[in-house]
Amino acid sequence: MMLYPQTNQIRSEISLDGFWKFAKDEDNQGETMGFQYSIPSDREIAVPASWNEQHQDLVHFFHTGWYEKEVIIPHLYKNHQIMLRVGGANYYSRVWFNGNLVGEHEGGHLPFSFDITDFIDWDVPNKVIISVDVRIKPDSLPAGEVESEHIIQKNGFKGQFPRNYYDFFPYGGINRPVSLVVLPKTHIEDVTVVTDIIDDSVGMVDFNVTLNQPFTGSVSVMIENKVEEFFLNNQLSLNGRLTIKDAKFWSMDNPHLYPLTIALSQNGEKIDQYTLKIGIRTIAFDGDKLLLNGEPIFLRGVGLHEDFAVLGKGMHPAIIVKDLNLLDWLGGNSLRTSHYPYSDEFLNYADENGILVIGETPFVGFVESHYNSTMEEKAHRVISEMIQRDKNHPSIIAWSLANEGNTFVPKADGFYKSLYDHAKSLDQSRPITIVNCLDVEGDVALKHFDFVCINRYYGWYTQPGLLDEACEILNNQLDLCHELFGKPVMVTEFGADAVAGMHMDPPELFSEEYQAEMITRQYQIIRSKSYTIGAHIWVLSDFKTSQNAKRVILNRKGLFTRERQPKLAAHEIKKVWKLEEK
C-alpha cells in the first residue's frame, strides 16, 4: 500500500474523479463478453459515490458494475512511475488499463494501487476500466447470507432484503477518490512514526523510512528546523529518532501537527520528497483510566456511518465537515469508525481537529462458520492493510477488530486471539478491543483484549418502554462486566429510534422524548462508574438499512436526521456534555 498521494515539486496527482461510463453486468459475465476492453454503455455515473441512488434501476443492483474513463497522460512523466490508486470500492475490484489486467483487490473500505507505467500510451487517450463485484456472500467482509447462524435476530435481520446480515445498507461501487499518482522511479514507499513524551516537555519521534528499491545516496529527515542526515549504500530502509524540546503535544484542545519531511538526494540532486503531518502524543492505560499524554480522558461521542442521500457511502468533504462539526456542537470528543475503516480524508480531518478515533475493521457479525484458517488469513490481511494505512494518524487512539460477532463458541477463542496477536505485532503503541453485543458471561474472546467494549440496548430491543428496569439492568451489567474481566469498560453503542417530529407525553417508543430520556439517563449511569472510559451513543444521524419490518427505510437512532437536523436528544445530550467540558 502506497503513501497517501501528495503534490510537490517532484510528485504529482491526476484526479480521475467525476463522470465515468457505467454498465450493469447482471450475470457477472462481463469479462467473457469483453467489457475489459470497452463497456457497452454510454450511461454516466459519478465517482466517488455509490451507484445505488444515482439511477433508480441500481437501488437493489447487487452484481457487478463496470466503470470506464479515458485519461491523457503527458509524455513529460515518461521517466516516472505511474500508479493508479483507488481510495476504496465495494467490494471485489479488478482493474484494466488499456485492456491489460493490472490488479485486483478484495475489500470495500481500504485503498489499493497498481503500477500502470508499462501500459501507457503517452499524449493520447488511455482507457481505465474497473469492475466492482458487490455480490453479498457468506465470506465477504462484512458478511452476508449467514442468516441461519446469526446470533442477533432482535433487529429483524432474518429475511431482510437485500440479504446482508448487518444493519446498514450494502452500497456498491467506487466510493472514494480515484487518481493517477506520479512518482520518481526511486521513491519513498512508506513511513512509520511512533511518538513518546519525555519529562513532560520533550517529544520523541522514532521513524522508519522504506524505499521502493535499493538506493545509494543521502536521506534527510526534518521536523521544524531539526534535520538528521543519513547515507544509504544500496539499502532499502533506515531508522532514526528525533527529539524536540518544548514540544507541542497533540491533544483534543490543541491538535498540533508537525510536518515531518523526508527527502532523497543523489549526486546533489533531490529525487524525491514526502511530507507527513504527525502529532506527538501518547495513549495508555493506568489501571482503569485511559490517559492521553498522561492525563485521564473520558470518551464522549458517537458511532456513525459513511452515509448520505444520493452519495450512499461516497466520500464528500462537505459531509465530513458537517458530521465532525455536529460532534463538536454536541460537546463530543470521539467516535468509532463503525463498522469499517473510514476514508483517508476523514482521518486527516480528525487529525487536524483533535477528534479521538477508534479505528474499526469491517468484521461485523462473524459467525461460527467463519472461524477457519481461510477467514483468519483474510482477516489478517485486512488488519494489515488498515494498520498500514492508518498507523501514523494521531487521532487513532485504539483499534477495534470486530463488532458483534459470535464470541460464545469454543472456536472463537483461538480465532480472536489470533486477530489480537496479529494486530499487536503490527502496532504495540495502541490498545486493541472487540465489541460484544450479548451477555458477557459466556464470552470466550474478550479476555484477550486490552479493554472491553459492549453494545447494549436495554429499553429498546429488550425492556421496551420500561426505562426504570432498563437502567437498573444496565447498571448491574456494567458492574458484572468489570468484575468478570477486571479491565476498563466502554459502552460503544446505546440508544433508541426516534421518528423526527413524533412527540409523546409521557414518552413512548419512537418518540423524540423517549429517545432523549433514555440516552441521557443511561449516559449518566455509564459516566458514574469509576472503571468506564467512554460512552458512544448510537448513532450520530439516521442512516439507510436493508428492508425489514423494524426499519422504516432508515435506522432512526440518530441524534440527527439523515439530513443532519437535530432531534430533541441532540439538544439534551449537548446540555450534559457541555457541562462536562467546563
N, C-alpha and C positions, 0 to 999 in steps of 0.2 A: 504493500500500500504506500503510495507516494504522499509527500507532504501536501498540505492544503495549498492550492495554487496562489501565487502572487506575481505581480508585475513589477519589475525594477529595470535597471539598466541592462540586465543580462537575460532575465526570464520574462516570458510573455504568456498571456492567456487570451484565447479567442473564444468568446461565448457562442454557443450554439443554441441558446435559449430562444424561444419564440414559436413560430408556427412550423410544424412538421406535417408531412403527409402521413396518413394513418389508414391501416386496413385491418379489418377483423379476420381472424382465422379460426372459425368455429370448430373446425375438425382438427386443428393443431397439425396441419399437414403443409404449412406454407413453404417449408424448406424443400419438400419434394416437388412443389409447384414453381420453384424458382423465385420466391419472394426475396431471397437474399441478394438478388441482382436488381430487382425493381419491383416495388409493390403495386398491385393492380388497383390503385385508388388515387383519386385526386382530393379526397376529403382531407381537411386540415384539422389539426388538434394542437393545443397549446402545451408547451413544455417550459418549466416544470408544472405539472398538475396531474392529478389522477384523471383517467379517461371517463370515469363513471358518470359524472354530472355535466360533461361537456356536450354530449349528444344523448337524446332520450333512449336510443336503442342500445346504449352502452351501460345503462344503470346496473343491469344484472348480467353483464357480459364477463364471464369468468373463464376465459380460454386464453388464447394467445393473441396479443396485439402487435402489429408491425408498424414501426416508425421509419421514415425516410427523410433525409435532409441533404442538400448539396452545400459544399463549402469550398471556397477557393483559398489555397494556401500559397502565399507568395514565395518565390524562389530564394528570397533573402534569408529564409530559415533552413536552407539546404544543409548546412553544416551543423544542424541541431538535431536533438532527439525530440520527436513529436509524440505526445501521449494523448489518447482520447480518454477523458475522465467523465464518469457518470457519478453524480453525488448520491444517487440511490434510485433503484427501480424495483418495484414489487411485482413478481417475486424472482423468477428464474430468467436471466437475461443472456442473450447471445448477440455478439456484435460483429458486423461485417464492415469492412472498409474497401470500397471498390471491388466488391464481390469476394474478398478474402476474409475468412473467419479469423478474427484476431483474438477472440477470447470469449469466455462465458463466466457467469457468476451466479451463485445461488444465495438468496437473501435479499430482503426488501428494504433494509434500513441503513446500509453502510456503503461507502463509495467503492468503486472499482475502476481500474485504469488499464489500458493496453497500449503497447507500442505500435504505432501505425507508420513509422518512418519509412520503411521499405516499400510501402504500398501507395505512396503519394504520387499523384500526377501534378507537378508544380504549375501554378499560374492558370489552371483550368478547373472547372468544377469536378470535385470528388464526391462520391456518394457514400454517406453514412447510413447504414441500416441496422436497426436494433429490434430484436424480437423480445417481447416480455410475456412470459407464460405465468398466468395468475391462477391456474387451476388449484383448487383447495384440496390438499392431500393430507393424509394422516401424518406424514413425516415432514410437512412444511413447518416453518418456524415463523410465527406461531402456528400451531397445528389445527387442522380441520378434520372432519369425518371421523371423530373418535367418540361419537355420541354414547355408545354402549359402555364406555369406560369412564366417562366424565364424572368427577366427584361433585360438581356443582350443578345441581338441577334446579336450585331455587330461583335462578334468574330466568328460567324458561328457555334455556338453550335447546332443549330437546325438540327436534322437529323444526327449528327455525330456518328461515331462508334469507340469504344463502347459508349453506351448511358449514359455516365456521363455528367452532365451539369456544368462542371468546366474545366478549361483549363490546365489540366495536366493529365497524363496517370494514370488510376486506378490500379496500380500494386497490385498484390495479393501475399500473402504468409507471412512467418516468416521473417521479415525484420531486426530484431535486435537480439542481442545475447540471447541464452538460456543457463541456468545454474542451477545446484543444489546448494542451499545455506545452509550451515551447521551452525546452531545457537545453543547456550546453551538453555536449557529448559526455563530458565528465562533470558530475554534479553531486550536490548534497542530496542524499536519498532519505535520510532520517535523522532526527534529533530527539534525544531523550533527556529530560531535565528533571532532577529531584532536588527540592529545596529544603533547607533547615534553618533554624534560628539559634544563634549562639549568644549567650549573655544578654538577651532581651534587646539587642540593638544591631547585632551583626547578622547579615544574611549570607547564607552559604548556598551556592549553586553548583551542584555536581552535574556534569553534562557528558553525554556520549554523542559523537557525530559519526555517522556512517555514510560512505560514498557508494555510488552505483558500480564503481570498478576501481581496481588498484590505482593509486595516484602517487606521483612523486612531485613534491612541491611544498609550498608553505600554506598553513591554515591559520587564520586569525579568528579569535573568538572575543567579541567585545560586548560589554554591558556598561552603559553610560560611558565614562572615559577610561574605564579599566580594560586593558587588552592583554590577552595571552596569545603568544605566538608558538606555533608548532611546525615541525618539519616532518613530512611523511616521505618514506622511501619505499615506493611500491606497496603501499599499505591501504587498507580499506576503511579503517576507523581510528578514532582517537578518543581518549577520556581525559577529563580535566576538572578543575574546581576553581571557581571564582568566589571571592569573599567581598562583601560590600558593607562598609562601615556606615553606621547611622542609616540603615536601610529602611525603606518604607515598605511595610508588610501589607500584603493583600488581605483585605477584610471586607465585611459587608458595608461598613461605613466609608471605607477608603480603599476601593478596589484598584490599587496602584499596579500598573503593568510596566515592567521594564522591557525595552527592546533588546533582545539578545541577537546580535548579528554575527553570522559566520561567513567568512569569505575564503575562497580558494584562489591562490595565485601561483603562476608558473612563469618562470623567466621574466619576472617583474610585471606580468600582465594578470589582471584579475579575470578569472574564467568563470566563477560562479559566486553568488551571494544569496543568502536567505536570512530573513529577519523573523524571529519568533517572539511573540509577546508572552512574557512569563510573569507569574505572580509568586512572590516569595511568601510562603505560608506553611504552617504545619497543621495537621489534623491528627488527633489521638484521643484515646480514652484514658481517663483516670478513674478507675472503679466504674461507677455507673454514670459518670459525667463525660460528655462529649466536649472536647477542647479544640478551639480554633486559635492558633497562636498562643496556646497556653491558657486561654480564657474560656470558661464554660459558656456553651450556647445551647439554646433550645430551638429546634427546627419547627417554626411556624410556617405552614404552607399548604400546598395543594398537589393533587395529581391533575393531569391534564392529558389531552390528546392533540396531535397534529391533525386538526380537523376544522374545516370551514366550508360553507356552502360554495358550490361550483368548483373550488380548488380541490376538494377532498383532502388528501394528505399532501397536496402540493406546497412546497416551500415558498413563502412570500414574506419579504421583510416587514411589511406592514402588520401582518398577523403576529409575528414575533414581538414587535414593538408594543402592539396593543396588549398582548397577553401578559408580558412582563411588567408593563405599566399597571395593569389591573392588579397584579400580585403586589406591587409596591403600594398602590392605593389602599389595598386591604390592610397593609402593615405586615405582610408575609415576607419571609426571608429565604424560602427554599422550595424545592419541588423535586419530584421524581420523574424521570423520562418514561412514564408509563405508556405503553409496555413494550418499548423498543428504543434503540438509540435514536436521538433526535438529530437534526441536521447540524452540520458544521457551523452554519451561520447562527443557529440558535445558541450553541455553546459559546461562540465568540462573543455574542451579545451578553450572555450571562457573565462571562469573564469581565467584560467592560463595566458591568453594572452591579457587581458584588452579590450575585444570586448564588446560593448554595444548591448544588445539584447532586442527586443520587442517580448515577447512570445505570440504566437497566437494559438487560438483554431482551430479545423477543421471545423468551421461553415462557409462554403463557399456557397454563393448563396442561403441563406434562401429565401423562397417564402411565399406568404400569407397563404397557407395551412399548413405551419409549425408552425404557431403561435397558438398553442393549448397547453393544460396542459400536454399532454403526451410528446411532444417535449421539452417543457420547463423543465420538470423533467429530461429528458435525457441530455439536455444541462447543467443543474445544476450539474449533476453527472460528466460530462466531465470536467467542470470548476474546480470542487473539486479535481478531480484526477490530473489535470495539476498543480494547485497551490500547492497541497500537495507534488507533486514530486519536483517542481522547486522553491519553496519559498525561499530556502537558497542560491540560486545562486546569487552572487553579480553582475554577468553580466546581469541578467534580471532586466531591469530598468522600465518596463511597461508591461501591459497586453493588448492584442488586442482580443476582444471577438467575433468578426465576420468580415468577408470580403465580400463586395459587395452583401449584402442582399437587399431585397425589404423593404426599410425603409420609404416607401411613402404611406403606407396604415394604417388606424387607429389602427388596431390590433398590429402593430409593436411597438407602443408607450409603452404599458404596458409590452410587451414581453421583449424588450431590457432593460427597466428599471429594470425588474426582474433579468436579467443577471448581470447588473451592481451592483445591491444591493447585490446579492449573492456573487459575486467576492469580493466586498468591505468588506463584513462580514468576509471573509477568509484572506484578506490581505489589511490592511489600509496603508501600507508603500509605495505602488507603485501607480502611476496614471494608469487609465484604459481608453481605447478607443475602437471604432469600426471604420471600414473603409468604407467610402461612395464612390460610383462609378459614380453617376449621379448628375445632378444639385442639389444643397443643399437647394434650396428654399422650397421644399415640404417635406424635410426630417423631420420625427417626432421623431427620436431616438437620433440624435447627441446631443441634448440639455442635455441629461442625463449624458454625459461622460466628463472626465476631460480635454481632448484635442481632437481636430478634425483632423481626417486623411482622405485624399482623394486620389483616384487614377484617373489620368487624362491623356488622350491620344490625346490631340489636336495636329493635324499634322500627325496623323496616322489613327485612326478609324474615326475621323472627321477632316475636313480640310486637307485631304491627299495631301501632296505635297505643301501646302500653309503655309510655316513656318512663314512668317511675320504675317499673320492673326492668326495662331495658337498661336503664342507667345503673341499677344495682348489679345486674349481671356483668356489665362492662367493668365496673369497679372490681368485682370479685375475680373476673377472668384476668385482668391485668396483674393482680397480686399473684394469682396462680402461675401465670407465665413467668414472672420474675423468680418465684420460689422454685420452679422446676429447673430453670436454666441458669439462674444467677448471673444474667448478663443484662446490659442496657436494653430497654424495650422501646420500640417506636410503633405507633399506630399509623400505618401508611394509607389506610382508607377507612372512612366512616362517613355516613351521610344518608340523605333521603331524597327521593324525587320530589320536585315541585313543578307544577304547571304554572308558568308565569301568568299572573293575573287571577289565579284561583285563591280565594280567601275564605277562611272558616274560623268562627269563634263559637265554641272552643276549637283549637286546632285539630284537624284531621289529616289523614294521609293525603298526599299530593297537594296540600295547600302550602302556600308560602309560609304561613305561620308555623305549621308543623315542622317543616324543614329547618326554619330558623331556630326554633326552640330545641329541637333535637341536637343540632350541631353545636350550639353554644353550651348546652348543658354537658354534652359528652366531652367537648373540648376541655371544659373546666375540670372534669374528672381526670382526664389524661394528664393535664398540666399539674395537677395536685400531687402526683406521685414523684417520689424522690429519685426513682430509677428510670423514668421515661426521658427520652432525649428528643422526642418530636411528635408532632401530630399533623398529618396531612389530610385535609378534607377532600373527599371525593365528590365533586370534581370542580375545576375552575369554571368550565362552561359546558352547556349541553352539547352532545355530540351524536352523530349518526351511528345507528346499530343495524344489525340484520333484523328482519321482521319476525317478531314473535308477540304473543298475547300480552306481555308485560311491558312492551315498548311502543309508545305512540310516536313512531318514526324515529325518535331520538331517545337516548338515555338522558333523563331530565334532572339528574342530580346536580347540575351546575349551579354554582353561586350566581352565575350569569347565564343568560340565554345564549344560544348559538351565535346570535348577532352581537354578543358581548354587552348586553344591557343588564344591570343588576337586579336581582331578586331581593326580597326582604332579608334573606340570610346573609347576603353580602354586606348590607349595612350593619347588621347586628354583629357579625364577627369582626368587622372593621372596628367597631367600638371597643371590643375586647382586646384586639391585637394592638391598637394604637395606644391603649393604656399600658400594655407591656413594653412598648417601645420607649415610653417615658421612664 
